[in-house]
Amino acid sequence: MSPKVTFPLVPGEDGVLQVPAEEVSRLLRRLGKQWLVKVKTGRSDLDGETVAALTIELAKLADRIDVECIAHRSGDGGSGG
């Protein structure tokens, strides 16, 4: 069984709850690593190549989130997509 994941929720000015971006990027990386471990240890019947490819894409997405956060914090406002 995978460990329980909890997130700190931050209320926005409009009252909508939000999850900090660094928590989202951490979750994406953790998810990929857990998939890989399950495949490598034989605890999953998922295709290893597919899991590896998905893990890479999750890490890329997490990296993009991190870059956007760094740009925002440094006053750049992000790349704009």
Backbone as numpy.savetxt, mean C-alpha at the origin, in Angstrom:
# Nx Ny Nz CAx CAy CAz Cx Cy Cz
-3.34 -17.65 9.67 -4.18 -16.47 9.67 -3.29 -15.23 9.67
-3.65 -14.25 8.85 -2.90 -13.01 8.78 -3.19 -12.14 9.98
-2.18 -11.34 10.38 -2.41 -10.45 11.51 -3.47 -9.40 11.19
-4.16 -8.96 12.22 -5.20 -7.95 12.06 -4.56 -6.61 11.71
-5.16 -5.90 10.76 -4.66 -4.60 10.34 -5.64 -3.54 10.80
-5.11 -2.52 11.46 -5.93 -1.38 11.86 -5.29 -0.11 11.35
-6.12 0.88 11.11 -5.64 2.17 10.60 -6.09 3.29 11.52
-5.24 4.29 11.68 -5.71 5.50 12.35 -6.59 6.27 11.38
-7.78 6.63 11.81 -8.68 7.40 10.95 -8.60 8.86 11.34
-8.52 9.71 10.34 -8.40 11.15 10.55 -9.63 11.81 9.96
-10.39 12.55 10.79 -11.57 13.24 10.24 -11.13 14.44 9.42
-11.68 14.52 8.20 -11.41 15.68 7.35 -12.28 16.85 7.77
-12.03 18.01 7.19 -12.81 19.20 7.51 -14.29 19.02 7.19
-14.58 18.15 6.22 -15.96 17.89 5.82 -16.59 16.75 6.62
-15.84 16.23 7.60 -16.35 15.16 8.44 -16.11 13.76 7.91
-15.57 13.65 6.71 -15.29 12.34 6.12 -14.02 11.79 6.75
-14.07 10.52 7.14 -12.89 9.89 7.72 -11.90 9.52 6.62
-10.63 9.74 6.89 -9.58 9.46 5.92 -8.50 8.61 6.58
-7.79 7.86 5.76 -6.66 7.05 6.22 -5.39 7.74 5.75
-4.41 7.93 6.64 -3.16 8.57 6.22 -2.49 7.80 5.07
-1.98 8.53 4.11 -1.38 7.93 2.91 -0.25 6.98 3.25
0.55 7.29 4.26 1.66 6.40 4.59 1.16 5.05 5.08
-0.02 5.03 5.69 -0.62 3.76 6.11 -1.09 2.95 4.91
-1.61 3.65 3.91 -2.06 2.97 2.69 -0.87 2.35 1.95
0.22 3.13 1.81 1.38 2.58 1.11 2.00 1.43 1.90
1.99 1.52 3.22 2.50 0.41 4.04 1.64 -0.84 3.84
0.33 -0.66 3.79 -0.58 -1.79 3.57 -0.33 -2.45 2.22
-0.16 -1.66 1.18 0.08 -2.21 -0.16 1.34 -3.06 -0.18
2.41 -2.57 0.44 3.66 -3.34 0.48 3.51 -4.61 1.31
2.83 -4.48 2.43 2.64 -5.63 3.33 1.81 -6.72 2.65
0.78 -6.30 1.94 -0.07 -7.26 1.24 0.72 -8.07 0.23
1.53 -7.39 -0.56 2.36 -8.09 -1.54 3.33 -9.06 -0.89
3.96 -8.62 0.19 4.90 -9.50 0.88 4.20 -10.73 1.45
3.01 -10.54 2.00 2.27 -11.68 2.55 1.89 -12.66 1.45
1.47 -12.16 0.29 1.16 -13.04 -0.83 2.37 -13.86 -1.21
3.53 -13.19 -1.34 4.75 -13.89 -1.74 5.13 -14.98 -0.74
5.03 -14.67 0.54 5.37 -15.65 1.57 4.45 -16.87 1.47
3.17 -16.63 1.28 2.22 -17.74 1.17 2.53 -18.62 -0.04
2.89 -18.00 -1.15 3.21 -18.78 -2.35 4.51 -19.56 -2.14
5.53 -18.89 -1.61 6.83 -19.53 -1.44 6.80 -20.66 -0.41
5.92 -20.56 0.58 5.85 -21.60 1.61 4.80 -22.66 1.29
4.17 -22.55 0.12 3.20 -23.56 -0.29 1.86 -23.45 0.41
1.58 -22.33 1.05 0.30 -22.15 1.74 -0.75 -21.51 0.84
-0.46 -21.42 -0.44 -1.41 -20.86 -1.40 -1.25 -21.58 -2.73
-2.36 -21.71 -3.44 -2.27 -22.31 -4.77 -2.24 -21.25 -5.86
-1.98 -20.00 -5.48 -1.88 -18.93 -6.46 -0.63 -19.11 -7.30
-0.68 -18.64 -8.53 0.45 -18.72 -9.44 1.56 -17.77 -8.98
2.75 -18.30 -8.78 3.87 -17.52 -8.27 4.25 -16.35 -9.15
4.26 -16.54 -10.47 4.62 -15.45 -11.38 3.59 -14.32 -11.32
2.34 -14.69 -11.24 1.28 -13.68 -11.16 1.38 -12.91 -9.86
1.60 -13.62 -8.75 1.74 -12.97 -7.45 2.94 -12.03 -7.46
4.05 -12.47 -8.04 5.23 -11.62 -8.12 4.94 -10.35 -8.91
4.26 -10.50 -10.04 3.91 -9.34 -10.86 2.98 -8.38 -10.12
1.99 -8.93 -9.43 1.07 -8.09 -8.66 1.79 -7.39 -7.51
2.71 -8.09 -6.87 3.48 -7.50 -5.78 4.31 -6.33 -6.27
4.91 -6.48 -7.43 5.68 -5.38 -8.02 4.78 -4.18 -8.29
3.60 -4.42 -8.85 2.69 -3.32 -9.14 2.19 -2.64 -7.87
1.92 -3.42 -6.82 1.53 -2.83 -5.54 2.65 -1.95 -4.98
3.89 -2.41 -5.11 5.02 -1.63 -4.62 5.18 -0.34 -5.43
4.96 -0.42 -6.73 5.03 0.78 -7.57 3.97 1.79 -7.16
2.75 1.31 -6.91 1.68 2.19 -6.47 2.03 2.83 -5.13
2.55 2.03 -4.21 2.97 2.55 -2.91 4.06 3.61 -3.07
4.99 3.37 -3.99 6.05 4.35 -4.26 5.47 5.66 -4.78
4.48 5.56 -5.67 3.86 6.78 -6.21 3.14 7.56 -5.12
2.47 6.85 -4.23 1.81 7.51 -3.11 2.85 8.23 -2.25
3.95 7.55 -1.96 5.01 8.15 -1.14 5.59 9.40 -1.81
5.83 9.33 -3.11 6.38 10.48 -3.84 5.42 11.65 -3.79
4.13 11.38 -3.99 3.13 12.45 -3.92 3.10 13.09 -2.54
3.23 12.28 -1.51 3.24 12.81 -0.13 4.46 13.67 0.12
5.62 13.22 -0.36 6.84 14.00 -0.19 6.72 15.32 -0.93
6.20 15.28 -2.14 6.03 16.51 -2.92 5.06 17.46 -2.23
4.00 16.92 -1.68 3.01 17.75 -0.99 3.63 18.40 0.24
4.36 17.62 1.02 4.99 18.13 2.23 6.05 19.18 1.93
6.71 19.05 0.79 7.78 20.00 0.46 7.22 21.25 -0.23
5.90 21.30 -0.37 5.27 22.48 -0.95 5.13 22.47 -2.44
5.51 21.37 -3.06 5.44 21.25 -4.51 4.01 21.02 -4.97
3.18 20.44 -4.11 1.79 20.19 -4.45 1.57 18.93 -5.24
2.59 18.15 -5.49 2.41 16.89 -6.22 2.72 17.06 -7.68
2.74 15.95 -8.38 3.09 15.96 -9.80 1.93 16.28 -10.70
0.71 16.18 -10.16 -0.46 16.46 -10.96 -0.85 15.37 -11.91
-0.23 14.18 -11.79 -0.62 13.01 -12.55 0.02 12.92 -13.84
